[in-house]
């Protein structure tokens, strides 16, 4: 494949540099015994190339005064960096050769690396894919986030139960980050607001803060694939503003001298592990403010370096994207800065915010919609609260009351403040009012944002609500993780598909070509052999690569319905016990999922799957036809191993609940066939691959609404479906938990007396039926190969490059480096 950019180093030069780093950076001459030292030296070698490109990128944008997008996200799930950076710099072969020359396999060196796991799930991984695309497409972009000392917890299983241990990703340093002391920020918080009367009758507000925290930036370079760009992800670490109080220390008060420092450092200590639930904790609020304030100050500083005190171009040069509502305080911080520090008139400051901010909504789940109490706001950010009230007053009087005169109910519904026993700030409302665009993340989700979540806002601001369907980077999620399939695609597609994913559609013409089918499926088989080894190593369970590898990998949440698959496994097991010759192709169910530590039912579901797995995997009566494995510590690196080996992709959320999903895209791209509901991006995947190449089942969004309108009663299904009844009753026995009956009852309770909030029982029968169709399709080798190939070929739409182009065209209005002359 032709590459536009020349390889920056030969293998011999690369090896020489690695040896130099081993010698002079690590003083490690006995490196044969020390793959970690080799990893470090390889990273430092790569960094030499990376930093040169970073300097050039910065230089270019400075000269051209380029408009930038500033992506604010509390989460970035980057995974490992080395393999990705080598691919993107076209140094993979060079490094592989150089490292082989030193006596190592490059894969073994990768295995020494830590995941950068500064996120929980889909939202954080999307941010990482977007950074990759922005750099690849030569856009001027900065990612802003928090430099958590501990990312997402590590998961282990003890007798089937999830145990969490801290993530220590940078215990011994991280070669991919550089500290930037020259860009430190000081962040005020707490205190009170003083009102000073000016001589002209106006008033000036002065915030006297009670404490100041230092924000220290760490930059992680983001390397574009075969592009000119290296951007940065800037992560803020909190520190005490003056190290500690020496006077207090000298007077013998060691404890207190330390405590201010400890308090300050707590802010960036740990990522909150809740996915799609509002943590509601003061520290989380301070985290959000701290990172927003650091980022806004940094954005203004970067702008001023080029434009001085001339604010007239600010909105032309700066766009800020809010990754969900978590960074909403950035809006108030910009307002505050403009008014209090740059003497903007209120209306001008507000107008500026409305030109700069855009907001992405990632969920409709009510428990994820953030609200903060007015009291907490008042305590931590008294000045920001005043500004929030002033925005609300303007919004209600000038916009709501003009659109709906005399309609107090509408004022109450749309107000930024929810009235009640305790007044709460509705963060999403603030975002919608103060952003110039609001987007959902798949068409069906964006439609629901308009029709169900914010219908009045859609009336009030007709062009504001829009859609940008998510995407994933094909560099990490095909080229790097599935090298054999990549090579096969290279041999058939004459352009660089990793940069132009729609070019893969030309592979569809080989879907019925017997030779191509054989090659495609042989690669899948090989990937399955490798995964089987990994499964054996991590769970002790032996699985056959000839079985169907049926994969469900995502956060554990009731709405994602891992327990629907679990119930179906129970049903299959029952059928096999009743008839050992029950006609089904052997299937291995592979789960990967972390549960939020405080999410009781999610943890019970993990436990139940592990207990049923123990029983099923050791039951000779079913002749190995059914295996169940729960792979511990699901993370980006594990996803990279599972996805290339998947035959079936489970995307079985309740319709209307999964905003988009992105695992669905990664799995289909690697030739897995989806069994799924008409939810999130599944709808668009079905459109792309066609009905023959996907197994769609279950109630649609409208069906679910109708079920609920009629009064949903889970007992209707329990009483009328013998299989459902038997499986739920089974959970109360000690069949899977010998001597401990009822240990798995929580799931049954939730599905029956708990009201089955995610309508699992309503979809069970159709899911079981779709699985029979899937089993039949798999037994027809040519048919399955055709389906798998079509899935890979038709994923062009779901590259994150397309998502980014949509954001650029419809929201950010950026010009890439190469087109700026
Ligand atoms: C978490 C907390 C509050 C609000 C939203 C979330 C959230 C949403 N976290 N992850 N998501 C997922 O985001 C992905 C990227 O857009 C989607 O594909 C997925 O459907 C969301 O569940």
Boltz pocket constraint, residues with backbone or C-beta under 6 A from the ligand:
constraints:
  - pocket:
      binder: B
      contacts: [[A, 121], [A, 122], [A, 123], [A, 124], [A, 126], [A, 274], [A, 275], [A, 276], [A, 277], [A, 324], [A, 361], [A, 362], [A, 363], [A, 368], [A, 369], [A, 441], [A, 470], [A, 657], [A, 658], [A, 659], [A, 660], [A, 661], [A, 662], [A, 680]]
      max_distance: 6.0
